Amino acid sequence: MQTAVERTGYADFWELRARGELPIETTNYVPIILAMTIMEKNAQAYGLDQVQMDPPIEYDTVELTALTALPLIADVTDTSVPELTELNPALLGNLAPAHYAVHVPKGSGARLTAALALVPAEHRAGWRVHRVAPGETLAVIGTRFGVSTASLLAANSLPARAAVEGDLLVVPTAARPAPAARRVASKHVVASRASSHSSSHTASAAASHRAPAGHPVAARPRAGAAPAGKPASPSAAARRLAPKPATLVAHSAAR
């Protein structure tokens, strides 16, 4: 929209639509929204008055104070990341920015606020929390999340290696680079190496065909040129245009 406004000078949707300045998806977007609004307000006229509407979704809202990962919120609220994504369609990834009003299942807002206070703000984008289950040890929890027992002890200020059932532990998981970025980088490296190898091979082949130093290089004869030492034979066209021998002309004049 902004590009179309800057290009035409019109800030009116219908004007831009009439001029064909908008993509087809954008062109249909506003009319669809208006049509849905009209149909909802006139449900009986459109035969929609008998449709059973879904009950409104109930949720708690918590304003985040730092960049926070959805898996961390899911740990605290006993829900899944896909469920959180459905409650927060504005989020396109697994991270919620600071000052974002995140929606969580009804009744879990206060629990989330208390749990986030245990995790340092600068680590909420990567760290996790875990509630100790019956029979779990720090070694088992560390193996599950890929951290050492010593890291768990330090992050939770625990004096002993025993984990108490029901405790909410902070898990200092290490942030991992995105695999897609590694794959893209590797493609560039491979392409660069292939280009370098091809250039080296071409230069090497050209060097192998060069004449040794001090030796003259013979020029290649042009197509159709006569070999050296032999007179060039006239072409068929030249033979047709050449004058007849003088003897034949004299003989004709005598007749």
Secondary structure as UniProt FT lines:
FT   HELIX           2..8
FT   HELIX           13..18
FT   TURN            19..20
FT   HELIX           24..41
FT   TURN            42..47
FT   TURN            49..50
FT   STRAND          59..63
FT   STRAND          68..69
FT   HELIX           70..77
FT   HELIX           81..87
FT   TURN            89..90
FT   STRAND          95..96
FT   TURN            98..99
FT   STRAND          101..105
FT   TURN            106..107
FT   HELIX           109..116
FT   TURN            117..118
FT   HELIX           121..123
FT   TURN            124..126
FT   STRAND          128..131
FT   TURN            134..135
FT   HELIX           138..145
FT   HELIX           149..156
FT   TURN            165..166
FT   STRAND          168..171
FT   HELIX           179..208
FT   TURN            213..214
FT   TURN            223..224
FT   TURN            228..229
FT   HELIX           236..241
FT   HELIX           246..254
//
